[in-house]
Amino acid sequence: MTQTFQKNFKTDSIFFKAWVLLFLIGICPNIGTAQQDILLKDYRPISLHNTPKHKVQKAKYPVIDMHSHAYTTSESEIQDWVRTMDAHGIEKTVILSYQTGKAFDSIYKLYSKYGDRFDIWCGFDYSGYNDKGWSKKAIKELERCFNVGAKGVGELGDKGLGLFYSKPQKALGMHLNDPRMQPLLKRCGELGMPINIHVAEPIWMYKPIDVHNDGLMNAKYWKIDQSNSDVLAHSELIQTLEEAVAENPGTIFIACHYANCSYDLNILGTLFDKYPNLYADISARYAEIGPIPRTVASFFEKYQERLLYGTDLGTQGSMYETTFRILETADEHFYEHDLFGYHWALNGLELNDTILRKVYYENARKLLRQ
């Protein structure tokens, strides 16, 4: 009987498959529907690996956060933020206000009460940017903000349609390399005001939303609409950055978020090799570099003089701790679902002390002339 049973299994594949299916249904009655009931938006994997886990509450060295915003709007909230900064080793935070005019003055007045704990940067006033003589008018407001106390300019932003982050008006159709921008960029260099500029977005936002898109988990909320012929492609936006940097060797540019080239850091590295006045902050791209720790650690090793710590992720203490864990530890395959929306696991870079000191504060102090 045993021989007959084995023979049937070998020769009758349909019988074998049916037997296996019935067996699996017996031990896992929901096997046919379980996966179909799991929605992608609800996917929250827990690491199965028994690997080292570290909680880094305070950075190994003093930190200058070169990329944050005016998240707090009252003195009590700012006081709470300062206490959080103290607990986590944040020496100073740069507030990229986007603002000009009275709005900038108001933010400056609120944050400047805390002395050296905050540097407040202004925006450019794009009002009337299509009018003759706009550049001179915008420079006048830039100089006024500088005299009030602005230490730099930013965050400027261009995701393809033109400059738009600065308040109160967008400058659609005008990009960083536009001749109208040239006098302002040059004047920033003369005033010693670095410029923080956001160009493009992570590369997956330019890809079709399909089964091959590695950033699909976030695609519901973030996508570049390329159906508009006026929208510059990723490479074209990098070109606007390069031309502006090349044209203004006396001005410091900070391409935030790795110039959104975390998918191919060679692009940013090539720009670093060509232009000594270009830097990059590492803010809000910890999830993007977490899956490729060896590649990123090698990039930090080579360009340690040009990278700046930044967050752009709010004011919570747990946020700082996640960034420190990624930069300082060798932890592997861990998730941070509350802070990032991707499906993939993160890994630590385990940067050495020399690199940490430069990225955390030494490079920033040079730019801020402290």
N, C-alpha and C positions, 0 to 999 in steps of 0.2 A: 504493500500500500504506500509505503514511504517513497519507493522508487517511482510509482505512478504519479504521486503528488508532485515530486520534484520535476518529473518529465513534463507535466502539464504547465508548470511554472516556466519552464524553459521554452516550451514550444507554443504556448498560447499567451501571447503578449496581452491581448485584450482581457483575458481572465486575470492575469497578474496585476494589471493596472487597476482593474475593478476591485480586486481583493485589497490592494494597498489603500485605495480610496476609502473603502468601507472601514478598514482598520483605523485610518486617521480620523475619520468622522466619529468613530467610536470613542477615541481618546480626546479629540478636539472637535466637539460638535459645531463650534462656530468658525471653523477654519475657512469656510467658504465666504464668509461675510465680514470677518474682523477687519481685514485690510481695507475693504471698501468703506467701512464706517469711519476710518481715520482720515480727517481732513488735514491737508497740508498746513493750514494756518494754525492748527492745534498741535503740531508736531513738536514735542519737547523731550528729546532724548536725554537719558541719563547715562553717563559714561560707565561702561562695564569694567573698565581696566583698574586694577589695583596698582596705581602709580603714586609717586610722591605728590603731596598737596600742601601748598604753603599759603598762608594768609599774610600778606605784606601790608601791615597797617600804616607804616610810615616809610617814606622813601629812604633809601640808603644814604643819600646826600641831599643838601638843600635843593629845592626845585623852584624854577620860574616857569609858570604856566603861560606860554606865549599865545595861547588861543582860547579865550573865553568871551563871554558876553554879559550884558547887564541883566542877568537873570533875576537878581533881587532888586526890589524897587522901594524898600523902606530901610531905615537905619537898623531896626531890629533884625531884619533878614540879613543885612550885610554883616552885622555883628555875629550872627550864627555862622555865616559863611567863613568869617575870619577865624572863628574857633575851630571849624572843620579844617581850614587850611593849617592852623597851628598843629592840630593833632596828627596831620599827615605829612608835615614837613614842607608845605608850600610857602616859600618865602615871599613870592610876589605873583600876582595874577594880572595879565594884560587884558583889559576890557576893550574889545573891538566893538565900538558903539554904532558904527555905520553913520553916525549923525553929524549934522552941521547946525549952525544957527543956535536958536534958543534951546532946542532939544539937546544938543551937545553940551551946552552950558549947564543945563539942569543935571545931566548925568555926571558931568565933571564935579559939580558942586557936591553931589551926594557922595561920590566915591573918594574924592580927594581929602575928605575928613580923616581918612585912615592912613594918611601919610604915604610911605613907600610901599604899602601892601598892594596898591593897585596903580597901574599906569593906564590912562585912558587915551584911546586913539580915536580920531575923528574920521569922517568920510569925506567925499568930494561932493560939492553942491552941483548937481547936473542941471539945475533949473535954467532953461533957455539954451541948452547945449547946441541947438541948431542955429542959434542966433550969432550974428557977427560979433566978435569981441568977447564971446563967452569965456574963453580960457583966462583972460585977464580978470574977469569978474570972479571966476572960481578960485584963482590964485589968491585974490584978496580975502576971500572967506577962509581959505586954507591958512593964510598967515594970521588971520584973526584967531582961529582955533588954536594955532600954535602959541600965540601970545597968551591965550587963556590957560594953556597947559597941556595941549595934545602932544604926545610923544611920538606918534606915528599915524599912519593912515590905514584904515581897514575895518572890516574885511571888505575889500572890493570883490565883486563877483560877476562872472560871465559864464553862463551855461550854454551859450550858443546864439542867443538873440541880441546880446549886447550887455553892457554894464548895468546892473540893476540893484545891487545891495544898498548902496548909499542912499540916504534920505535927504530931502523929501521926494525926489523925482528919479525915475528910471531913465537910463540913456540907451534905449533900444536902438540898435543899428550902429552904435559906436562901441568899438572894442578897444582893448588896452593899447594896441598899436596904431590907433587912429591919430593922425597928425594933430587933431585938436587936443589930445591928451598929452602930447609931448611936453608943452611948457609946464604942466602940472607935475609930471613925473620928474622933470629936471629940477624943479623948485624944491621938491621933497628932498632930493639929494643935497641941495644947498642948505636946507634947514636941518639936515641930519635926521629926517623922519623916514624910517623904513616903511615900506608898503606891503601889506599883507593882501594877497590876491588869490581868490578861488577861481580856478578855471576848470571847465569840464566837470565830469562826474565819473564814478567808477564805470569801467568799461562794460559791465553787464547791462547797464541801463541803455546802452545803444544796441543791444542784441534783441532779436525777436523773443517774445515771451512764449517759449515753447519748452519741450522736454529736455532740451540741451542747455538751457540757460542756467548757469551756476549760481546766479543771484536771484533765482525765481522767488524765494521766500519773501523778498522785499518789493517785488515788482508791482504789487497792487498799489503801493504808495509812491514809488519812485520810478520814473521812466522818462527818457528824453524823447520828445515827439519829433521825429525826423521827417514827418510828412510835410512839414513846413520847409520850403526850400531856403528860407532865410536863416535857418538854424545851422551854425557851423558844426562840423564834425569834431570828434575828439582831437584828432591830429591837427586840425585847423586852429583849434583853440590853443593847443600847445605852441603852435607857430606864432600866435599873437603874443603869447607870453615871451617867447624867445626874442622876437623883434623888439619888444619894449625893453627887455633887459639889455640887449646888445646896444640899443640906441642910448642908454643911460648908464654908463659904467660908474658914474658917481653916486648912483642911487641904489640902496639896498632893497631887494625884492625878496619877499618870503612867500613861496608858493605853498599854500596850506594844503594839508591832506596829501602830502607827497606829490603835489600837482595832479592828483588823481591818476597817478601812474603806478599804483601798487601792483597792478597786474603785470607790469613789465617795468621794473625799476631801472632797467638799462636806459630807458628814455630820459628819466630824470638824471641818471648818472652822466649821460652824455652832455646834458645842459650844465651840470656842475663842472665838468671838465673844461667847458668852454668859457664859463662866466663866473669869475670869482665874487661877483656882487649878488649871486643868487643863493638863497637858502631855502629850506623847506621845513614846515612844521609837520609833526606826525599826528596831529589831532584827528579824532573821530574816524580813524582808519585802523584801529587795533584789531577789529574783527576781520578786516580785509587782509592783514598781514599775519594773523595768528596761525593760519593753516600752513604757512611756508616758512618756518622759523630759520632753517639753515640759509636759505636764500637771503632772507632779510637781515640776519645777523652778519652775513658777509658784506651786505650793502652798508650796514652801520659801521663795520670795521673800516671800509674803504673811505666812507664819506662822513666820518665822525665829527669833522670840523664844521659841517654844513647843516646838521640836523638839530631841530629844536623841539623840546617837549611841549606838548599842548594837549588840551582835553576836548573842549567844544561839546561837552556831554553833561552839562549841568553843574550842580554844587554838592552832590551827595558824597559822603565819605566812601561808600562802597565803590563808587565810580573810580576814585583815585586809586583805591586798593587793587582794582582789576588792572589798571594801566601799569602799576608797579609790578604786579605779578607777571604780566606779559614781558616786561622789560628786564626784570631782575632774575626770575627763576627759570629752572629747566623743566617746570611742570608740563605734562603732556596730556593731550586729549581731554580738555575740560570745556565746559559750556558756560555761557553767561547769557541766558535767555532774556533776562530783564533789561539788559543794556543793549544787546544787539539782536537783530532779527534774522540772522542767517541760520542755516541748518547745520553748518559744519562746526567741528570742534576747534578749540584754540590750543596754542602751545606757547611756552615761554621762550624768549630769545637768549636768556642767560648772558646778557652783555657784561663785559668785564668792567672793572672799576674806572678805568681811564675813560672809556666810552660813556659810561653812566654820568660821570662828572661833567663831561662836555655837553651831553644832550640835556641833562637836567638843569644846568645853570651856567657853565662857563661860556658857552657860545652865546647865550642870551645876554649875559653881562657885557660882552664885547659890543653887541649890537645896541644895547641900551645905554652904553657908555657909563656903566656903574663902576 
